[in-house]
């Protein structure tokens, strides 16, 4: 009798555990709203990309996807928060290149890539080098030649990875490029417009309004692709310099999702990225609405982490322990 009671109560406890974890066979998922945690503030380009994605994911999942902002510590607080949530599929977050591949080499963070189930890549950021429209530098070669004279060329950027473009160019050519860090993209652009620096490396959303207004000139894309807004301007590689910054943003969840939940999230994310509504919105932000499945995006981040270890060390930007 006692043995039967023990077996009975063990079964009750196991069933309660499975129900609490959302792992019971046949339980519908999702059964309630999801939270999408964004690691930058409201109104930032990452936030707007996240909101565009959430709107389309809701259609695929049939449940609300509520965006919540977790900014701070150069975009690392958000991923740290997501990694600590229950692995039930109801907490997902933006997992972009910089907080995973770059930040761990420059500062202490509370997570590694192994703490996440990577769901999908949802877009590629683009970066470019621009100068004032009245600058004497009309080509990348002009910029390199100037960097080899006198005090070199000063440039503004918000930080890695975009600042690595001209630091790498200097390493390859022997030119001196002096990085002047800025808190935001608009600040970086204002610095070159005000003649405080000679060049800027930022994104289309920061640069293009001033290119279109005749105040800035785009010298080159430092991404793997040309900017569709200025298709006649070559990439840095096309200009003859082996410099390329490939930075993506994506979605991840706490490690340990049930396989069917991870698959459902991946399908919903990829469907959202392929929607015309999502693509139209993020293109306006200067983000290419490209997609990677979860495994490809995980490998991309792993490779980026290894590549950035050397790049940041060579640039003198890695933390001492590296």
C-alpha positions as CSV (number, residue, x, y, z in Angstrom):
1,X,0.0,0.0,0.0
2,X,2.7,2.4,1.0
3,X,4.6,1.5,-2.2
4,X,1.6,2.3,-4.3
5,X,1.1,5.6,-2.6
6,X,4.7,6.5,-3.1
7,X,4.5,5.7,-6.8
8,X,1.2,7.7,-7.0
9,X,2.7,10.8,-5.4
10,X,5.9,10.6,-7.5
11,X,3.7,10.6,-10.6
12,X,1.8,13.7,-9.3
13,X,5.0,15.6,-8.7
14,X,6.4,14.7,-12.1
15,X,3.2,15.7,-13.8
16,X,3.2,19.0,-12.0
17,X,6.8,19.6,-12.9
18,X,6.1,18.9,-16.6
19,X,3.1,21.1,-16.6
20,X,5.0,24.0,-15.0
21,X,7.8,23.7,-17.6
22,X,5.4,23.6,-20.5
23,X,6.8,20.3,-21.5
24,X,3.7,18.1,-21.2
25,X,3.1,16.1,-24.4
26,X,0.4,17.6,-26.4
27,X,0.2,20.9,-24.5
28,X,-0.5,23.7,-27.0
29,X,2.3,26.3,-27.4
30,X,2.0,29.3,-27.3
31,X,-0.9,29.6,-24.9
32,X,-0.2,33.2,-23.8
33,X,1.7,36.3,-24.8
34,X,5.4,36.3,-25.3
35,X,7.9,38.9,-24.2
36,X,10.6,40.1,-26.6
37,X,13.4,41.9,-24.7
38,X,15.4,44.5,-26.6
39,X,18.8,45.4,-25.3
40,X,18.7,49.1,-26.3
41,X,16.4,51.9,-25.5
42,X,13.0,52.8,-26.9
43,X,13.3,54.5,-30.3
44,X,16.8,53.1,-31.1
45,X,17.2,51.3,-34.4
46,X,17.4,48.0,-32.6
47,X,14.2,48.7,-30.7
48,X,12.4,49.7,-34.0
49,X,13.6,46.5,-35.7
50,X,12.4,44.5,-32.7
51,X,9.0,46.1,-32.8
52,X,8.6,45.5,-36.5
53,X,9.5,41.8,-35.9
54,X,7.1,41.4,-33.0
55,X,4.2,42.7,-35.1
56,X,4.8,40.1,-37.7
57,X,5.6,37.3,-35.3
58,X,2.2,37.8,-33.6
59,X,0.5,36.9,-36.9
60,X,2.5,33.7,-37.2
61,X,2.1,32.6,-33.5
62,X,-1.4,33.7,-32.9
63,X,-0.5,35.3,-29.6
64,X,0.8,38.8,-28.7
65,X,4.5,39.5,-28.7
66,X,5.2,42.4,-26.3
67,X,8.4,44.3,-26.6
68,X,10.2,45.2,-23.4
69,X,13.4,47.3,-23.3
70,X,16.3,46.2,-21.2
71,X,19.1,48.7,-22.1
72,X,22.4,49.3,-20.5
73,X,26.1,48.4,-20.3
74,X,26.6,48.7,-24.0
75,X,23.7,46.4,-24.9
76,X,24.8,43.6,-22.6
77,X,22.2,43.8,-19.8
78,X,19.4,42.6,-22.1
79,X,21.1,39.3,-23.1
80,X,22.1,38.7,-19.5
81,X,18.5,39.1,-18.4
82,X,17.2,36.8,-21.1
83,X,19.7,34.1,-20.2
84,X,18.3,34.0,-16.7
85,X,14.6,33.5,-17.7
86,X,12.7,30.2,-17.9
87,X,13.3,28.2,-21.0
88,X,9.7,27.9,-21.9
89,X,9.6,30.0,-25.1
90,X,7.7,32.9,-23.6
91,X,10.9,35.0,-23.0
92,X,13.0,35.8,-26.1
93,X,15.4,38.6,-26.8
94,X,17.4,40.4,-29.3
95,X,20.9,38.8,-29.6
96,X,23.0,41.0,-31.9
97,X,26.6,40.7,-33.0
98,X,28.2,43.3,-30.7
99,X,27.1,42.0,-27.3
100,X,28.1,38.5,-28.2
101,X,31.1,38.7,-30.4
102,X,32.7,42.0,-29.3
103,X,31.6,43.0,-25.8
104,X,33.0,39.9,-24.0
105,X,36.5,40.8,-25.2
106,X,36.2,44.4,-23.9
107,X,34.3,44.0,-20.6
108,X,33.0,41.4,-18.2
109,X,29.6,40.1,-19.1
110,X,27.3,37.7,-17.3
111,X,26.7,35.3,-20.2
112,X,28.3,33.3,-23.1
113,X,26.7,32.2,-26.4
114,X,26.3,28.8,-24.8
115,X,23.6,30.2,-22.5
116,X,21.2,30.7,-25.4
117,X,19.2,28.7,-27.9
118,X,19.8,30.8,-31.0
119,X,16.5,31.2,-33.0
120,X,17.4,33.2,-36.1
121,X,19.3,36.1,-37.7
122,X,16.8,38.8,-38.7
123,X,18.9,41.6,-40.3
124,X,22.3,42.9,-41.4
125,X,23.6,46.2,-40.2
126,X,25.5,48.3,-42.8
127,X,28.4,50.7,-42.1
128,X,30.1,53.3,-44.2
129,X,32.9,55.9,-44.2
130,X,31.8,59.4,-44.9
131,X,33.4,62.9,-45.0
132,X,32.1,66.4,-45.4
133,X,30.8,67.2,-48.8
134,X,33.5,70.0,-49.1
135,X,36.3,67.6,-47.9
136,X,39.3,67.3,-50.2
137,X,39.0,63.5,-49.7
138,X,37.0,62.1,-52.6
139,X,38.1,58.5,-52.5
140,X,39.4,56.0,-50.0
141,X,42.9,56.4,-51.5
142,X,42.7,60.1,-50.8
143,X,41.9,59.2,-47.1
144,X,44.8,56.7,-47.0
145,X,47.2,59.2,-48.4
146,X,46.2,61.8,-45.8
147,X,46.5,59.3,-43.0
148,X,50.2,58.8,-44.0
149,X,50.9,62.5,-43.5
150,X,51.3,64.7,-40.4
151,X,49.0,63.7,-37.6
152,X,46.9,61.3,-39.7
153,X,43.1,61.3,-40.1
154,X,40.8,61.6,-37.1
155,X,37.4,59.9,-37.3
156,X,34.3,59.5,-35.1
157,X,32.2,56.4,-34.4
158,X,30.2,55.0,-31.6
159,X,32.6,52.1,-31.0
160,X,33.1,48.5,-32.2
161,X,32.5,47.1,-34.7
162,X,32.3,50.2,-37.0
163,X,35.5,51.9,-35.6
164,X,37.4,48.8,-36.5
165,X,37.1,49.5,-40.2
166,X,39.5,52.5,-40.3
167,X,41.7,51.0,-37.6
168,X,42.1,48.0,-39.8
169,X,42.7,50.2,-42.9
170,X,45.5,51.9,-41.0
171,X,47.0,48.6,-40.1
172,X,46.9,47.5,-43.8
173,X,48.3,50.7,-45.3
174,X,50.5,52.1,-42.6
175,X,48.3,55.2,-42.3
176,X,47.4,56.7,-38.9
177,X,43.6,56.8,-38.2
178,X,42.8,58.3,-34.8
179,X,39.5,57.1,-33.3
180,X,37.4,59.7,-31.4
181,X,34.6,57.8,-29.6
182,X,31.1,59.2,-29.5
183,X,28.0,58.3,-27.4
184,X,25.6,58.1,-30.3
185,X,25.4,58.0,-34.1
186,X,24.0,61.6,-34.3
187,X,26.9,62.7,-32.1
188,X,29.4,61.0,-34.4
189,X,27.9,62.7,-37.5
190,X,27.8,66.1,-35.7
191,X,31.5,65.8,-35.0
192,X,32.4,65.5,-38.7
193,X,29.9,68.1,-39.8
194,X,31.4,70.5,-37.2
195,X,34.9,69.9,-38.5
196,X,36.0,68.3,-35.2
197,X,37.0,65.2,-37.0
198,X,37.7,64.5,-40.7
199,X,35.6,61.3,-41.2
200,X,32.9,59.3,-39.6
201,X,32.0,55.5,-39.7
202,X,28.3,55.0,-39.0
203,X,25.1,53.4,-40.3
204,X,22.8,54.6,-43.1
205,X,20.2,55.9,-40.7
206,X,22.9,58.3,-39.3
207,X,24.6,59.2,-42.5
208,X,22.1,59.1,-45.4
209,X,20.0,62.2,-44.4
210,X,23.2,64.3,-44.7
211,X,24.3,62.6,-47.9
212,X,20.9,63.3,-49.4
213,X,21.0,66.9,-48.1
214,X,24.4,67.5,-49.7
215,X,26.4,67.9,-46.4
216,X,28.2,64.5,-46.4
217,X,29.9,62.4,-49.1
218,X,29.9,58.6,-48.7
219,X,33.4,57.3,-49.6
220,X,32.8,53.6,-49.3
221,X,30.6,50.9,-47.7
222,X,32.6,48.9,-45.1
223,X,30.0,46.2,-45.2
224,X,30.0,43.2,-47.5
225,X,27.5,44.9,-49.7
226,X,27.0,48.3,-51.4
227,X,24.4,50.7,-50.0
228,X,21.3,50.6,-52.2
229,X,20.7,54.2,-51.3
230,X,24.1,55.1,-53.0
231,X,24.6,52.1,-55.4
232,X,27.5,53.8,-57.3
233,X,29.7,53.9,-54.2
234,X,31.9,50.8,-53.9
235,X,32.6,48.6,-50.9
236,X,36.0,48.9,-49.2
237,X,37.0,45.5,-50.7
238,X,35.9,46.7,-54.2
239,X,38.2,49.7,-53.7
240,X,41.1,47.4,-53.1
241,X,41.3,47.2,-49.3
242,X,40.7,44.0,-47.4
243,X,38.4,45.7,-44.9
244,X,34.9,44.4,-44.1
245,X,32.5,44.6,-41.1
246,X,29.7,42.2,-41.2
247,X,27.3,42.7,-38.2
248,X,23.9,41.2,-37.8
249,X,21.1,41.2,-35.3
250,X,18.9,38.2,-34.3
251,X,16.7,36.4,-31.8
252,X,17.6,34.0,-29.0
253,X,16.0,32.4,-26.0
254,X,17.3,30.9,-22.8
255,X,19.1,27.6,-23.4
256,X,17.0,24.5,-22.9
257,X,13.9,25.1,-25.0
258,X,11.8,22.0,-25.9
259,X,12.7,21.2,-29.6
260,X,9.1,21.8,-30.8
261,X,9.1,25.2,-29.2
262,X,12.4,26.2,-30.6
263,X,11.3,25.1,-34.1
264,X,8.0,27.0,-33.8
265,X,9.9,30.2,-32.8
266,X,12.3,29.8,-35.7
267,X,9.5,29.3,-38.2
268,X,7.6,32.3,-36.8
269,X,10.8,34.5,-36.9
270,X,11.8,33.5,-40.4
271,X,8.2,34.0,-41.6
272,X,8.2,37.5,-40.0
273,X,11.5,38.5,-41.7
274,X,10.2,37.5,-45.1
275,X,7.0,39.6,-44.8
276,X,6.8,42.7,-46.9
277,X,5.7,44.8,-43.8
278,X,8.8,43.9,-41.8
279,X,11.1,44.4,-44.8
280,X,9.7,47.8,-45.6
281,X,10.1,49.0,-42.0
282,X,13.6,47.9,-41.4
283,X,15.0,49.1,-44.7
284,X,14.0,52.6,-43.7
285,X,16.3,52.1,-40.7
286,X,19.2,51.2,-42.9
287,X,19.1,47.5,-41.9
288,X,19.0,44.8,-44.6
289,X,16.1,42.4,-43.8
290,X,18.1,39.3,-44.4
291,X,17.5,36.0,-42.6
292,X,19.6,33.2,-41.2
293,X,18.2,30.1,-39.6
294,X,19.2,29.4,-36.0
295,X,22.1,27.1,-36.7
296,X,23.7,29.4,-39.3
297,X,23.3,32.4,-37.1
298,X,24.9,30.6,-34.1
299,X,27.9,29.6,-36.2
300,X,28.1,33.2,-37.5
301,X,28.2,34.5,-33.9
302,X,30.8,31.8,-32.9
303,X,33.0,32.7,-35.8
304,X,32.6,36.4,-35.1
305,X,33.6,35.9,-31.5
306,X,36.9,34.3,-32.6
307,X,37.6,36.9,-35.3
308,X,36.9,39.8,-32.9
309,X,39.3,38.5,-30.3
310,X,42.2,39.1,-32.7
311,X,40.8,42.3,-34.3
312,X,40.3,43.9,-30.9
313,X,43.6,42.8,-29.6
314,X,45.4,44.1,-32.7
315,X,43.6,47.4,-32.2
316,X,44.5,47.6,-28.6
317,X,40.8,47.6,-27.5
318,X,40.7,44.2,-25.8
319,X,40.4,44.0,-22.0
320,X,43.6,43.1,-20.1
321,X,42.6,39.5,-19.4
322,X,42.4,38.8,-23.1
